[in-house]
Amino acid sequence: MDIRLDDYANLAFDVRDNGVVVVTLNRPAKRNALDAATIDELIQFFTFAPRGGVRAVVLAGEGDHFCAGLDLVEHWKADRSPDEFMHVCLRWHEAFNKMEYGGVPVIAALKGAVVGGGLELASAAHVRVMDQTTYFALPEGQRGIFTGGGATIRVSDLIGKARMIDMILMGRVYQGKEAVDLGLAQYITDGSSLDRALELADRVAANLPLTNFAICSAISHLNNMSAMDAAYAESVVAGIVNTQPAARERLEAFASKTAARVRPNS
């Protein structure tokens, strides 16, 4: 796995032996706010990941916060024109689409602020793990701006249109179990969200890569289709994935009753 570390200034990497890569937003003085350069680095890495041997990604933030969203100071200083900021937003969409549709499982380890664009970033991950310090908000309404990185798509898909509108209109903050119950995260831990995310990533990395690719790419595509088109496309994906040679050994283990069985939680 050849990640050219010299190409990155705002992301840090920990490459593990099983193909899990910890990608850390590394602007703690800015609460890991997303400037244009960081978005470019996310695009670069998530373009590389599907064909670079990455089995799973844990996305984390350096310091006390995951991500406080758009770097508002950079945006204010740049004094962008409408078309300039439109292209900024399109770069955000490119980065987050590469995460969601790239086929490599992405697990976000959340802590502290997951706010504005930080929530848009987290919602592009396939699995989100929060700790007890994590809080979610869309403060754009109070800042005089509007979401541009996919909140109207992904956040509303997670929690529903009405709750998303309420979040941005009122500046409402969610945290704790309520955030999990709404769907903003799938896991909550009393300990380190990074440690829990790594446990999940290790489990995911043991799956067959083609199966993970289908789960972390096809499902999002299928949800964008009509029911009839999705049923057809799902059948095609299943035809490819369910007959892959690498699955034969696992299916044989199930048939011979040597594979682990699904059991209820104790």
N, C-alpha and C positions, 0 to 999 in steps of 0.2 A: 504494500500500500504506500504509494509515493505522494504524500501531501507536501507540497513545496512550501514549507513554513515561512520562508522569506517573502512569500507573496501576500502575507496576511499581517496586518497591524492591529486590527480591532477584534480579531478572533484568536483564541488560544485552543490548542488541541492536546488531547491525551489519547493516543492510539493504543488499544489494548490487544492482547494476543488473540482473542477470539473474534476479532473484526469489529468490535464495538469501538466507536470513536466518541469521546466526550468533546463537544464543541462549546466553548465558553465565550459568551459576550464579555469583552474585556475592556470596558470603559466605566469602571466603578465610580469614578469621580462624577460622571454624568448619569449615574444610576442606570448605566448601560443603555442610554437613549440611542435611538437609531438615526445616525446621520447617513448621508449618501454613500460614504465610503464603506460603512458597515454593511449596507444593503448590497453593494457591489461584491463584497467578500462572501456574503451568504449565497449570492447567485453563483459565484465561482465554485464554492465548496459543494453546493447541492447539484451543480452540473457534473462535477467529478464523482460524487458518491456512488451513483448507480452502476457505474462502470469501473469503479476504482477498488472493488473488493470490500466495500464497507457493508457490514452485516446489519448494523443498527447504529443509530445516532442518539446520544443523550445531549440535549440542548440545555445549557445552564447559563447562569449569570455570575460574574465575579462580584464579590462584596455582598451587601445585604439585600440586594434587589435583583429580580430577574430582568425586568426591562420596563422603563418608565415611558416608552413610546417614542414618538417623533421627537427628534432633537429640535425643540422649539426655538432655542437660541440661534442655531444655524439657520433655521427657516426664516426667522425674523431678520437676521443680518443679510441673508441672501436677497430679500425683497423680491421674490420671484414673480414673474408674470404668470397669468393663468395657464398659458401653454407650457411654460417651464415646469410649473408644479404638476400639471397633468402627466408629464413625462416622469417626474419623480414618483408619482403614484403608480404608473405603469411598471416601473422598476421594482417597486414593492410587490406588486402582483406577480411579477416574474419570479422573484425570490420565493414567495410563499407558495406559488403553484409548483415550483420545482420541489419544495418540501412535500406538499400534499400528494402530488401525482407522480413523484419520482420513483416510487416503488421500494424505497429503503425506509424501514420503520424509524420514526422520529418520536422520541419520548422527551417531553419537556419537564425539567426539574424546576419547579416554581417556588419562589420565596419572595417575601416583601412585595414590592409594587409589580403588578401585572396590569399595566394601565395603558389605555389608548392603543397606540400601535404595538405596545408590548402584548396586549391581549390579542390583537390581530395576528401577531407572530405566534403566540402560544396556540391559537385556535387552528393554525396550519399544521401543528404537530398531530400525530395519530393518537398519542396517549399523553395525558397531562397529570403530573403528580404534584400536589401542593403540600406545604408544611403549615404549621400553625401561624406563621407570620404572613402568609400570603393574603393579598387582597386584590380584588378585581374592580376595575372602573373604566368608564368611557367618559372622560371629562371634557370632550370636545365642545359640548354645548356651552360650557362655562368659559371656554377659551375663545369662543367666537369662530370656531372652525368646524369642519365636518370630517367624518372618517374617510380615509382614502386608501386604506390597505386591506380592505376586505371584511370589515366588521359587519356591513350590511348583508354579506353573504354567509360568512362562517359563524360569527357570533350569533346572528339571528337563527342560523341552523341549529346551533347548540341549545339555545335557551328559548327560542321563539321570537317572532317579530315584536310582539307587544312588550316583552321584557327588555329587548334590546333598545327599543325606542325609549322606554322608561329610564334605562341606564344612561343613555346619552342626553336625554332631555333634563333629567333631574340631577345628574352627576352621582347616581346611586352607587354605593359600594357594597360588594358582596365578599364574604369571607367565611371561613370555617365550613361546617357541615352543610350550611345553606348553599354554598357555592357548588359543592359536590352534588347535592340533590338537584340543583338546576342544570347541571351538566357542564359547568365551566371547567371542572376537573373530574377525572374518574377515580383518583386515589387521593387520600389524605393521610398524612403520617404525623405522629408525635415527634419523630426524630428528623433526620436529614432527608429532604426530598431528593437530593442527589444520590444518596445511598440507596433509597428505594427505587429510584429510576434506573440505577445500575443493575439492581437485582432483576428488574423487569427486562432490561436490555439483554442481559445474559440469557434469560429464558427465550427471548425472541430470536437471538442470534443462533440458537440451537435448531430453529426451524429450517426447512429447506428454502434457499434464496428465492426460487421461482414462486413458491407458495407465498412467501412474504411479499414478493413483488405484486402478486395478484391482489392480496389483501389490502396493500397500501397504495394501490394505484387503481385497480379495476373498480373497487367499491365506490370511490369518489366519482369516477366516470359514469358508472351505472346509475348513480343517483341523479345525474344530470339528464338522463334519458327518459323518454316515455316508458310506461310499464311494458309495452310490447317489445320495444327496442331493447330495453334492459334485459328482458327474459332471453331474447335471442343472443345478446352479447354475453350474458352470464353463461349460457350453454357453451359458447365457443371457448371462453376462458376456462371453464371446468373441463372441457375436452382436452385442452392442452395441459393444464396443471395436474389433473387427476390421472393422467397416463404417463407422467414423466418417469423415466427410468429410475431416478434417484428415490422415488417414492416406493418402489417395489419392496425394498428391504423393510421399510416401516409397515407396509401393508401385510407382509409376510409375518412380521412379529405380532401384529394384531390377530391374524388368522390362527397362529399357533399358540395364542394366549400367553405370549411372553412380554407383550407390550404393557405399559402401565395403563390401568383402567381409570376412567373418570369416576371419581368418588365425591360424595357430598362433603361440604366443608365440615370440619369437626368443631 
